[in-house]
């Protein structure tokens, strides 16, 4: 079972900040078909809540994987080729149909870290500090 601290998320999204008010938050109810949480005019989709819970638990979420693909302008085919996996597995990971193994996420980070700069080839992997600074 995963738990999620919505306070962390709500504080970072100005449009949802009003949900931090306990009087507003207590009016929450399940969306039709149970695929989200609704308030008056706000909704949190189940896939978003699931992703936040995974990230807070130290796991990789489909949103992180999708952001990596978008940031690197990768299609399903090019992401599959970059990671050495099937296009179908990339699709599963991107849509949260399957959990993303830590080794796949590390491969994503490694692939990105070793991308050649224009007209140069990488000579070595960056240190953890260099990588963190480059991706702030």
C-alpha positions in Angstrom: 0.0 0.0 0.0 1.3 3.5 -0.9 0.6 6.6 1.1 0.8 10.1 -0.3 1.2 13.5 1.4 -1.0 15.7 -0.7 0.2 18.8 1.3 3.6 18.6 -0.4 1.9 18.6 -3.8 -0.8 21.2 -3.0 1.8 23.7 -1.7 3.6 23.5 -5.1 0.5 24.1 -7.3 -1.0 27.5 -6.7 -4.3 26.6 -8.2 -4.8 23.8 -5.7 -3.5 25.7 -2.6 -7.0 26.3 -1.4 -7.3 22.6 -0.7 -4.9 23.0 2.2 -7.8 24.6 4.1 -9.3 21.7 6.2 -12.8 23.0 5.6 -12.4 22.7 1.9 -10.4 19.5 2.0 -13.2 17.7 4.1 -15.6 18.2 1.2 -13.5 15.8 -1.0 -15.3 12.8 -2.5 -14.5 10.1 -5.0 -15.0 11.0 -8.6 -17.5 9.1 -10.7 -16.3 5.5 -11.2 -13.7 6.1 -8.4 -10.9 7.3 -10.8 -10.1 10.5 -8.9 -10.7 12.8 -6.0 -13.0 15.7 -6.5 -13.8 19.0 -4.7 -16.1 21.7 -5.9 -14.2 22.7 -9.1 -11.0 20.8 -8.6 -10.0 17.2 -9.3 -7.0 15.1 -8.7 -6.8 12.2 -11.1 -6.0 8.8 -9.7 -3.0 8.4 -12.0 -1.5 11.7 -10.6 -2.1 10.7 -7.0 -0.5 7.3 -7.7 2.5 8.9 -9.3 3.0 11.3 -6.3 2.7 8.4 -3.9 5.4 6.4 -5.8 7.7 9.4 -5.9 7.3 10.1 -2.2 8.0 6.4 -1.5 11.3 6.7 -3.5 10.1 4.8 -6.5 10.0 5.9 -10.2 6.6 7.1 -11.5 5.2 7.1 -15.0 5.3 10.9 -14.9 9.0 10.9 -14.3 9.5 8.5 -17.2 7.2 10.6 -19.5 9.1 13.8 -18.5 12.4 12.1 -19.3 11.0 11.1 -22.8 9.6 14.6 -23.4 12.8 16.3 -22.2 14.9 14.3 -24.6 12.4 14.5 -27.5 12.0 10.7 -27.6 9.2 8.8 -29.3 8.2 5.3 -28.1 10.5 3.9 -30.8 13.5 6.0 -30.0 13.1 5.5 -26.2 12.9 1.8 -26.8 16.1 1.9 -28.9 17.9 4.0 -26.4 17.1 1.7 -23.5 17.4 -1.6 -25.4 13.8 -2.6 -24.6 10.7 -3.1 -26.6 8.4 -0.3 -27.7 5.6 -2.0 -25.9 7.5 -1.9 -22.5 8.1 1.8 -23.0 4.4 2.3 -23.6 3.6 0.3 -20.4 6.1 2.3 -18.3 4.9 5.7 -19.7 1.2 4.9 -19.0 1.8 3.3 -15.6 0.6 -0.1 -16.7 3.8 -1.6 -15.4 6.1 -0.5 -12.6 9.4 0.9 -13.8 12.3 -1.1 -12.5 15.1 0.9 -10.9 17.6 -0.5 -13.5 15.5 1.1 -16.3 15.4 4.4 -14.5 19.2 4.3 -14.0 19.5 3.5 -17.7 17.4 6.6 -18.5 19.7 8.8 -16.4 22.8 7.2 -17.8 21.6 7.6 -21.4 20.9 11.2 -20.8 24.2 11.8 -19.0 26.2 10.4 -21.9 24.4 12.2 -24.7 27.1 13.7 -26.9 27.3 17.5 -27.0 27.2 19.0 -30.5 30.4 18.0 -32.4 31.9 16.2 -29.4 31.8 12.8 -27.9 31.7 12.2 -24.1 35.0 11.3 -22.7 33.7 10.3 -19.2 30.5 10.1 -17.2 29.8 13.2 -15.1 30.1 13.0 -11.3 26.8 12.8 -9.3 27.3 16.4 -8.3 27.9 17.5 -11.9 24.8 15.6 -13.0 22.7 17.2 -10.3 23.8 20.7 -11.1 23.1 20.2 -14.8 19.5 19.0 -14.1 18.3 21.5 -11.5 
